[in-house]
Amino acid sequence: MNLLQSIKMAWKSIIGTKVRSLLTMLGIIIGVSSVIVLVSVGQGTTSQITAQLEGLGTDLLTVNIMGRGNTTSLSLDEAMELGEIAGVKAVSPVISDSVTVKKGTTNDSVSIEGIVPSYEEVKDFHVQSGRFIIDLDNEFRIKAALIGTEAAQTFFGSEDPVGQTIQLNGTSFQIVGLLESKGSSLTASNDNKILIPITTAERTLRNGGIRSITVQANDSKQISTVKASVEAALDKKFQNADNSYSIFNSQDMLDTVNSTTQTLSLALGGIAGISLLVGGIGIMNIMLVSVSERTREIGIRKAIGAKRMNILLQFMVESTFLSGFGGLAGIGLGYGLSALIGHYTSLTTTVPYSIVLISFLFSLFIGIIFGVIPANQAAKLRPIHALRTE
């Protein structure tokens, strides 16, 4: 008997017991679909976090100043001096707080940032109308403001905010620019805030020091060198005091996130892979039952000349068919569930083709491995004993 005949007999056997075959494949279906869904959610989440971190800029360092003793911040001049370090393209010191904003009868609390002109390029945050903060605004402490799209909608509705005035902690500011929409970052909305000159912010917020500085390197490849130089400058300022400052490197965070999520995805895939093993045990169990039910048939076939290899091949093909069909159904179910999760939840799902292929091949492997024992048991039956079986 050739392979084609074995395939035909295996197919007839599976079709003849549809419900039992479906229940046998269920473990494989659940296992494959679980692997695909869990890994797709893990990969999608990784991509989402990676995109957000890359949006922060891999050539940027965020310096947070805690200080030492009575010195808890840097002056504006000291912060700007960091821009003179070799490899630094620009620096953007920021003073941030929350203020009460009032326009007419509308009153709300909004995040405010005092900035310098370099903020536009360092943060890649531009205006869609009007102008950005310029050096003259800081030099003369002009009460000028840039407003985000969400804040503009809150206080001005559909009106153009450029040229209008707004009250910040009771002080009138003229809006000189409407910021482009940037959406939300890892921490908060970028559209619900107001930007003003940093020197004006020092007076309005009664804050005379810089505690947050973004340093942009000429190239992301120089980020480590620039970081070391910034650390040396700050160590000199704070006399090597521990915890006087911290430097956040988005590239380091990106590498850590990628490493962590990849490990998590593998762990989730491994846990889901246990279902495939359970499915394989189910296939072996059903195939053993099938051997018992078809003992007399096996005896007749061997009595009329069927060889041991013919019997072995028939049952191996049948178990492989069960696992293969289960794998294909699991792939379809996994894709469907991943699409539903991505559509109806905030989670992002990405189905890697490599995982689909690996899970399908593993399901076939499971079918072959767990089909060996029942197939070997059937092939070993002696015709005389098999024919006596009722």
C-alpha positions in Angstrom: 0.0 0.0 0.0 1.4 3.4 -1.0 1.2 6.8 0.7 -1.8 7.9 -1.4 -3.8 4.9 -0.2 -2.8 5.6 3.4 -4.0 9.2 3.1 -7.3 8.1 1.6 -7.9 5.6 4.4 -6.9 8.1 7.1 -9.3 10.7 5.6 -12.2 8.2 5.5 -11.5 7.3 9.2 -11.5 11.0 10.2 -14.7 11.8 8.2 -16.4 8.7 9.6 -16.0 10.0 13.2 -16.4 13.7 12.7 -17.4 14.6 16.3 -14.6 12.5 17.9 -12.1 13.9 15.4 -13.1 17.5 16.2 -12.8 16.9 19.9 -9.4 15.3 19.3 -8.2 18.4 17.4 -9.6 20.8 20.0 -6.4 20.7 22.1 -4.3 21.5 19.1 -6.7 24.2 17.9 -6.6 25.9 21.4 -2.9 25.5 21.7 -2.0 27.1 18.3 -4.6 29.9 18.6 -3.3 30.7 22.1 0.3 30.9 21.0 -0.7 33.2 18.1 -2.9 35.5 20.2 -0.6 35.8 23.2 2.5 36.5 21.0 0.6 38.9 18.8 -0.5 40.9 21.8 3.0 40.9 23.2 4.6 41.9 19.9 1.9 44.6 19.3 2.4 46.1 22.7 6.2 46.1 22.2 5.7 47.9 18.9 3.4 50.5 20.5 5.8 51.2 23.4 8.8 51.3 21.0 7.0 53.8 18.8 6.3 56.0 21.8 9.9 55.8 23.1 11.3 56.5 19.6 8.9 59.5 19.5 10.8 60.9 22.5 14.0 60.8 20.3 16.9 58.4 20.5 19.3 61.3 20.3 17.9 63.0 23.4 18.9 63.0 27.1 16.5 64.2 29.7 18.3 65.7 32.7 16.3 66.0 36.0 18.0 68.1 38.8 17.4 67.2 42.4 20.2 69.3 43.8 22.5 69.2 46.7 21.9 71.1 50.0 20.6 74.5 49.3 21.3 74.2 45.6 18.3 72.4 44.2 18.4 73.7 40.6 20.4 75.3 37.8 20.2 78.8 36.6 19.1 79.5 33.1 22.6 80.4 32.1 24.1 77.2 33.7 21.5 75.1 31.9 22.3 76.8 28.5 26.0 76.2 29.1 25.4 72.5 28.7 24.9 73.3 25.0 28.6 74.1 24.7 29.6 70.5 25.5 31.2 68.7 22.5 28.7 66.6 20.6 25.7 68.6 21.9 23.5 70.0 19.2 21.0 72.0 21.4 19.6 72.2 24.9 16.1 72.9 26.0 15.6 73.8 29.7 12.0 73.7 30.9 10.1 75.0 33.9 6.8 73.2 34.3 3.8 73.5 36.6 0.0 73.7 36.6 -1.8 77.0 36.5 -5.4 78.2 36.7 -6.4 79.3 33.2 -9.5 81.6 32.7 -11.1 82.8 29.6 -14.5 84.5 30.0 -16.6 82.1 32.2 -14.4 79.1 31.4 -12.0 78.3 34.2 -9.7 75.2 34.3 -6.4 73.9 35.5 -3.8 73.4 32.7 -0.2 72.3 32.5 2.2 75.1 31.6 5.8 75.0 30.5 8.3 77.8 30.4 10.6 77.3 27.4 13.3 78.7 25.2 13.2 78.9 21.3 15.3 75.7 20.9 12.3 73.7 22.4 10.8 73.8 18.9 13.5 71.8 17.3 14.6 69.7 20.3 11.1 68.5 21.0 10.0 68.6 17.3 7.0 70.6 18.4 5.9 73.3 15.9 3.0 75.7 15.5 0.3 75.3 12.9 -0.5 79.0 13.0 1.0 82.1 14.4 4.6 82.1 15.6 6.8 80.3 18.1 8.5 81.7 21.2 11.6 83.8 20.2 14.7 85.1 22.0 13.2 88.6 22.4 10.2 87.1 24.3 12.7 85.7 26.9 14.9 88.8 26.9 12.1 91.2 27.7 9.9 88.7 29.6 7.0 89.1 27.2 3.7 87.7 28.3 3.3 85.6 25.1 1.8 82.1 25.0 1.5 79.1 22.7 -1.6 77.0 23.2 -2.2 73.3 22.5 -5.2 72.2 20.4 -7.0 70.5 23.2 -6.7 73.6 25.5 -7.7 75.9 22.6 -10.8 73.8 22.1 -11.6 74.1 25.8 -11.3 77.9 26.0 -12.0 79.1 22.5 -14.1 76.4 20.9 -14.0 76.8 17.1 -12.6 80.3 17.2 -9.0 81.0 16.2 -7.1 81.6 19.5 -4.1 83.4 17.9 -4.1 87.1 18.9 -6.6 86.6 21.8 -5.8 87.0 25.5 -6.1 84.5 28.3 -5.6 84.7 32.1 -2.9 82.5 33.6 -3.0 82.7 37.4 -4.7 86.1 37.0 -2.1 87.5 34.6 -3.1 88.3 31.0 -1.1 86.6 28.2 -1.5 87.1 24.5 -1.7 83.9 22.5 0.9 84.2 19.6 0.7 80.7 18.3 -1.5 77.5 18.0 0.6 74.4 18.5 0.2 71.4 16.2 -1.6 68.3 17.5 0.9 65.8 19.0 -1.5 63.4 20.8 -0.5 61.8 24.1 2.9 60.7 25.3 3.8 58.1 27.9 2.8 60.4 30.7 0.2 62.9 29.6 -1.5 64.8 26.7 0.7 67.0 24.6 -2.3 69.0 23.4 -3.7 70.1 26.7 -0.9 72.5 27.7 0.3 76.1 27.3 3.9 77.2 26.6 5.3 80.6 27.6 8.8 82.2 27.7 11.0 80.6 30.4 11.9 84.0 31.9 8.3 84.9 32.1 7.5 81.5 33.7 10.1 82.2 36.4 8.1 85.2 37.5 4.6 83.9 36.9 5.3 80.6 38.6 7.7 82.2 41.1 10.2 79.6 40.3 13.8 80.8 39.9 15.5 77.6 38.9 15.8 75.0 36.2 15.1 71.4 37.2 14.5 69.8 33.8 16.7 70.0 30.7 16.5 68.1 27.4 19.9 67.7 25.7 20.0 66.9 22.0 23.1 65.2 20.7 24.4 65.8 17.1 23.9 62.1 16.4 22.3 59.1 18.3 25.6 57.3 18.0 27.2 60.0 20.2 24.6 59.8 22.9 26.8 57.8 25.3 29.7 60.2 25.0 27.4 63.2 25.4 25.9 61.6 28.5 29.3 61.1 30.1 30.2 64.7 29.4 27.0 66.0 30.9 27.5 63.8 34.0 31.0 65.3 34.4 29.7 68.8 34.2 26.9 68.2 36.7 29.3 66.3 39.0 31.5 69.4 39.1 28.5 71.6 39.8 27.2 69.4 42.7 30.6 68.2 43.9 29.9 64.5 43.0 26.9 64.4 45.4 24.9 61.2 45.1 21.3 61.5 43.7 21.8 65.2 42.9 20.6 64.6 39.3 19.4 61.8 37.0 19.7 61.4 33.3 17.2 59.5 31.3 18.3 58.0 28.0 15.4 56.9 25.8 17.6 54.5 23.9 18.6 52.6 27.0 14.9 52.4 28.0 14.1 51.3 24.5 16.6 48.4 24.7 15.3 47.4 28.1 11.7 47.4 27.0 12.5 45.4 23.9 14.5 42.8 25.9 11.8 42.6 28.6 8.9 42.2 26.2 10.7 39.7 24.0 11.3 37.6 27.1 7.6 38.0 28.1 6.4 37.0 24.7 8.6 33.9 24.8 7.2 33.0 28.2 3.6 33.5 27.1 4.2 31.5 24.0 5.8 28.7 26.1 2.8 28.7 28.4 0.4 28.5 25.5 2.6 25.8 24.0 1.7 23.5 26.9 -1.8 23.4 25.3 -0.2 21.8 22.3 1.3 19.1 24.4 -2.1 18.5 26.0 -3.5 18.3 22.5 -0.9 15.8 21.5 -1.7 13.6 24.5 -5.4 13.8 23.4 -4.4 12.6 19.9 -2.4 9.7 21.3 -5.3 8.7 23.6 -7.8 8.7 20.7 -5.4 6.9 18.4 -5.0 4.1 21.0 -8.7 3.8 21.2 -8.9 3.7 17.4 -6.3 0.9 17.4 -8.4 -1.1 19.9 -11.6 -0.6 17.8 -9.9 -1.6 14.6 -7.9 -4.6 15.8 -9.9 -7.0 13.7 -9.5 -4.8 10.6 -5.7 -4.7 11.2 -5.7 -8.5 11.5 -7.5 -9.0 8.2 -5.2 -6.6 6.4 -2.1 -8.3 7.7 -3.5 -11.7 6.9 -3.9 -10.7 3.2 -0.4 -9.4 2.9 -0.2 -5.9 4.5 3.2 -5.3 5.9 4.1 -3.8 9.3 5.2 -0.5 7.5 1.8 -0.2 5.8 -0.1 -0.4 9.1 2.4 2.0 10.8 2.1 4.5 7.9 -1.7 4.4 8.0 -2.0 5.4 11.7 0.9 7.9 11.5 -0.8 9.7 8.6 -4.1 9.7 10.5 -2.5 11.3 13.6 -0.6 13.8 11.4 -3.8 14.7 9.6 -5.6 15.4 13.0 -2.8 17.6 14.2 -2.4 19.3 10.8 -6.1 20.2 10.5 -6.1 21.3 14.1 -3.1 23.5 13.4 -4.8 25.2 10.4 -8.0 25.7 12.4 -6.0 27.2 15.2 -4.2 29.6 12.9 -7.6 30.8 11.6 -8.9 31.2 15.1 -5.8 32.9 16.3 -5.9 35.5 13.5 -9.6 36.1 14.1 -9.1 36.6 17.9 -6.1 38.9 17.3 -8.1 41.0 14.9 -11.0 41.3 17.4 -8.7 42.2 20.3 -7.0 44.9 18.1 -10.4 46.3 17.0 -12.4 46.3 20.2 -9.7 47.1 22.8 -6.9 49.6 23.1 -4.3 46.9 22.7 -2.3 46.7 19.5 -1.8 43.2 18.0 0.8 42.2 15.5 0.9 38.6 14.2 4.5 37.6 13.3 4.5 35.1 10.4 7.4 33.3 11.9 5.3 32.4 15.0 2.4 31.2 12.8 4.8 28.9 10.9 6.5 27.7 14.0 3.3 26.9 15.8 1.9 25.0 12.8 5.1 23.0 12.3 5.1 22.3 16.0 1.5 21.0 15.8 2.5 18.6 13.0 5.5 17.5 15.1 3.2 16.9 18.0 1.0 14.7 15.8 3.9 12.7 14.5 5.5 12.2 18.0 2.3 11.2 19.8 1.1 9.1 16.9 4.2 6.9 17.0 3.1 4.8 20.0 -0.4 4.0 18.8 0.9 3.3 15.2 3.7 1.1 16.5 1.2 -0.8 18.7 -1.1 -1.4 15.7 1.8 -2.5 13.5 3.0 -5.0 16.1 -0.3 -6.9 16.3 0.0 -10.5 15.2 -2.7 -11.4 12.6 -3.9 -14.5 14.4 -4.5 -12.6 17.7 -6.1 -9.7 15.9 -8.5 -11.9 14.0 -9.7 -13.5 17.2 -10.7 -10.1 18.6 -14.4 -9.5 18.6 
